[in-house]
Amino acid sequence: MATNWTMRVEEVMVRPPITVSPQAHACEAIRRMAEQRVGAVLVAEGEKLLGIFTERDVLRLLASSADRAWLDRPVRELMTTNPWTISPQATWEQARSLMETVHVRHVPVVDEGRLVGLVSARDLLDSYTEHLHRQIEARTQELRQAHRRLEERDQEIRLHMSVAGRIQSRLLPETPPKFPDLHFATYYAPVEPLGGDYYDFATVEDRYVGVLIADATGHSIPAALVAIMTHAAFSAGARKAYQPAQLLDHMNRYLHGLTEEHFVTAFYGVVDRQAGQFIYSNAGHPKPWIYRARTQTCEALEGHQLMLGVVADGQYSEHRLALEPGDRILLYTDGVTEARNERGEHFGADRIHQFLRQYGNTSATNLAQSLAEQLRAFRGPLPQADDITIVVAAWH
């Protein structure tokens, strides 16, 4: 049992030690040991140590003699003479080492030739145990205080994140734009108060109505900061709001070099109300779906290019399609398709397809809410693992 503990022998020894005179009979020495519940008595004259009589001596005598005549012999004839001794200034470790080296369990303590005490292996063990208990109590108290400080810090951080989350949510539109022929519905559910998802709308002369959905890589504070920068990039490119490819190119150049290892997937589409068309561009975002009311079919919108912020020149292209009354466009972040159930299955694009075939002819609001409900049912007891954003555009 190694230790660097420096408690001195005088702090743990028995003082005064149990002593007997050299003329005392062995039975008297054994009686003293039994009464005092000790494993050894010291044989002394005044403060002068003559020897030590221990339980080990008793066992040796019992084993070597058939009768008990030795019980009436003077203890000076039976004791261990010239026993090992130790100074009261010696350390606990020195006492332990001595006992271990010479194979004894009791060592007289002598100071400048005077007998002052007795230290035993039990004394050392008891004192060390008490020392450990004190150390454990002190350490436990330190850990409790540290835990309280961590809890206070955690509460403070959670409060700050909650406030920051409320501030971030103000960057989102209070309500989506609404026109007689075009309705929007949204569902936004970050995992933490601060999220990496972002969506927004832009209107140019009431003819062009743009919708953006974006997702910053990562989670929590870093992703939220990138989402805030995405808002700034979108706002700065408002004059290009009716040109999806040029807008994404502008946002890409704005974000390049600012987000370090974090990037942004984004999809931006514009409804040309006058022409009845949907023009869009995709920067690495999960493919939206369109539900065709006339044929009651749905398909993913093709076109998938580099995420925003990766390189300075993203080379984004545009795609366009005609809209008919009753058509629905479903946009979402990967928190939808990558949601898992208890069997480890992803919600996936196939379930999006099935969902649209079943609910595609309903209102934009019902479509967004129904998809959110299906996701909750799909996850079951599992918690939400990623930010979820859903945006639905309904053309009438």
Number of C-alpha atoms within 10 A of each C-alpha: 5 7 8 8 11 11 16 17 25 19 14 20 21 17 14 10 17 18 23 22 16 20 13 15 19 24 17 15 25 21 11 18 19 12 9 12 9 16 17 28 24 27 25 19 13 11 12 13 22 18 21 25 26 22 15 13 15 18 10 11 16 14 9 8 10 8 9 11 9 17 18 12 15 18 25 21 13 20 21 17 14 10 17 17 18 20 21 22 15 15 19 24 18 16 24 20 14 16 16 12 9 9 9 16 20 25 23 26 27 20 14 7 11 12 23 21 24 27 26 22 16 13 17 19 14 13 17 17 12 12 14 12 12 12 12 12 12 12 12 12 12 12 12 12 12 12 12 12 12 12 12 12 12 12 12 12 12 14 13 13 18 15 14 15 19 13 13 19 17 9 15 15 12 9 11 16 17 11 12 7 12 17 18 22 21 20 15 20 16 20 17 18 21 25 29 27 31 28 27 20 21 20 16 15 7 12 15 21 22 24 24 22 22 29 31 27 18 17 17 18 17 17 22 25 18 26 27 20 18 29 20 15 19 24 14 14 17 17 12 17 25 24 19 25 25 18 21 29 23 21 25 29 18 21 24 16 14 13 21 11 10 18 24 28 22 29 28 27 26 25 25 19 17 9 11 15 17 19 20 25 28 29 27 19 25 22 21 20 21 23 23 21 18 11 8 14 14 21 14 16 19 12 16 17 17 19 23 31 26 19 14 15 14 20 14 20 17 15 15 14 12 12 22 14 14 18 22 29 24 23 26 27 28 20 22 23 18 16 23 21 18 11 7 9 12 17 19 14 17 11 13 19 18 12 16 25 16 12 16 26 19 15 18 24 17 15 26 25 15 15 18 19 11 14 20 16 12 17 20 13 10 13 12 18 14 21 23 26 24 23 25 25 24 25 24 14
